[in-house]
Amino acid sequence: MVTFPDIPEAITQGTDVEDAKVHAADVLESALDFYLESGRPIPTPSKLKRGQHLIELPASLSAKVLLVNEMVAQKVRPAELARRLQITPQEVTRLIDPRHKSKIDGIAVALKALGKTMEIRAV
């Protein structure tokens, strides 16, 4: 069984650890979609405890989480962000949709419109 301490809506299971990790990534993306639709900030992950496994998000999805959290913090709706970026609201909706493949450059531009700069590091 897989649960996420910071995202209680995400629950799944697998036949073994590797299968559970595959299902975990999928259910995590679905839960993030729920947060996006409800306009709630997406919790940042807490530190791993002994016995827990890390489920990594793709870089573009991690960037979308940062963008959405900043929109929520600044109370900027998609229509307002679209106005700032001079694009359609539908383009912003696609930009923050976890299931839509977005270029990370577009997310960086959107963050810049919110007064933020995206930094990328290799650790």
C-alpha positions, 0 to 999 in steps of 0.5 A: 500500500502507498500513501503520501504524508503530505497529500492524503488524497493519494492512495494506491497499491502494487504487487511489489515495491516496483509496481507500487512505485509505478502506481504511486507516480500515477496517483500522485499526478491525479491528486495534483490535478485535484489540487489544481482544479480546487485552487488549493496550494500543493503541499511541498514534500516533507523529508523522507523517513526511514522505510519511505520511498521517493516518488520523483515528479518530472521536472516540468510537473515540478515546475507546474507545482511551483507555478500553481503555488505562486498563483495561489499565493498571489491570488492570481487566477488563470485569466489574469495570468493569461492577460499578463502573458498576452495569451488565451486563458486556455493556454494557461489552463494547459500550462498548469494541467499536470497531464498536458506536456508543457515546455519548461520555458513556458512555465519559466515565462509564466513565473516571470510574469508573477515576479519570480525566476526559475532556477535549475540546479543539478544536485 
